[in-house]
Amino acid sequence: MTASPSSSPSAAQPALPSLPPAFLDVLDALIPPDLRPRVDASYTAPKAVVFRINPLRAPDTAAVLAALAPLCPEPVAGVEGVFRLPAGDRDALTHHPLAADGSLYIQGVASMAAVWALAPRPGEEVLDLAAAPGGKTALIAACMANQGRLAAVEPVRARFFRLKANLQRLGVRNAQLYLKDGAQVGRLVSARFDRVLLDAPCSSEAQFTRLDPTSWTHWSPKKVRASAALQSRLLRSAADALKPGGVLVYSTCSLSPEEDECVLDALLRERDDLWPEPLPWPVDLPALPGLTAWRQRPLHPDLTLARRVLPTEWTDAFFLCRLRKRG
């Protein structure tokens, strides 16, 4: 019996649009063949949703989980208060009253890893140099138990007010917000902060999905180069704002080495008072060591201590490096 056209595989499953060729070249150069199928699959289906319970609003984890029923979150091994749900539960979680009142916050686990790498402590003075929309800022405040001083900087007015609203909703009380160009901060408050997070504006390659071609319409190799120029200015400012002996974490949500290792390499070759350190790594994330060469260009050998988190069915692309300033 001949199958009807409507039951053919092509009719049931239209072909998804391909990612930009220049981006596929980056994946070809970065991803080992044995990991490539999992990475490729991550661009063709909705991701699992990850969230954390916010201790500044909800100190009782068991009560939050009970209130989420009938949703059944799975704990993320290695960290307290972090859970994940199937992609199909995203809408229910997003519109849940516990999300509205700040008791929980939807946030990628790689994004949280930037704050775990920073390891802020109560009583310290901490700078978040590119803070909006505020998820990492709020997690820093939670790690500090709202004790100490947290400076959060954002130059774009609309994003600044979104940051302000998010921090209020999430119960952050130790933050001072600044509507300011982060590239100027290091000059104005030199050597002030115990810890600095620069989650730098980037070309946002982590947002790519073949389910939505508009996710990459903003992207091009030119955009990558422009992002790297801005990242370099912000990274110099972050280094200047850091106290001797302090910790600086640099992160992006891009895979391109031009925005990651190459930006760090330029800084490390300019000054000898900073060096990469091993990353605290509580969660078993799918990640590769940082590169020590790219496109025939040698890079600082200690950048192998950085980590490039790979996009998978539950993680977003992310890059992280922790630096220490000479004391």
Secondary structure, DSSP 8 states (H G I E B T S, - for coil): ----GGGSHHHHS-------HHHHHHHHHHS-TTTHHHHHHHTSS---EEEEE-TTT---HHHHHHHTTT---EE-TTSTTEEEE-GGGHHHHHTSHHHHTTSEEE--HHHHHHHHHH---TT-EEEESS-TT-HHHHHHHHHTTT-SEEEEEE-SHHHHHHHHHHHHHTT--SEEEEES-GGGHHHHSTT-EEEEEEE-----GGG--TT-GGGGTT--HHHHHHHHHHHHHHHHHHHHHEEEEEEEEEEES---GGGTHHHHHHHHHH-SSEEEE-----S---EEE--SEETTEE--GGGGGSEEE---SS---EEEEEEEE--
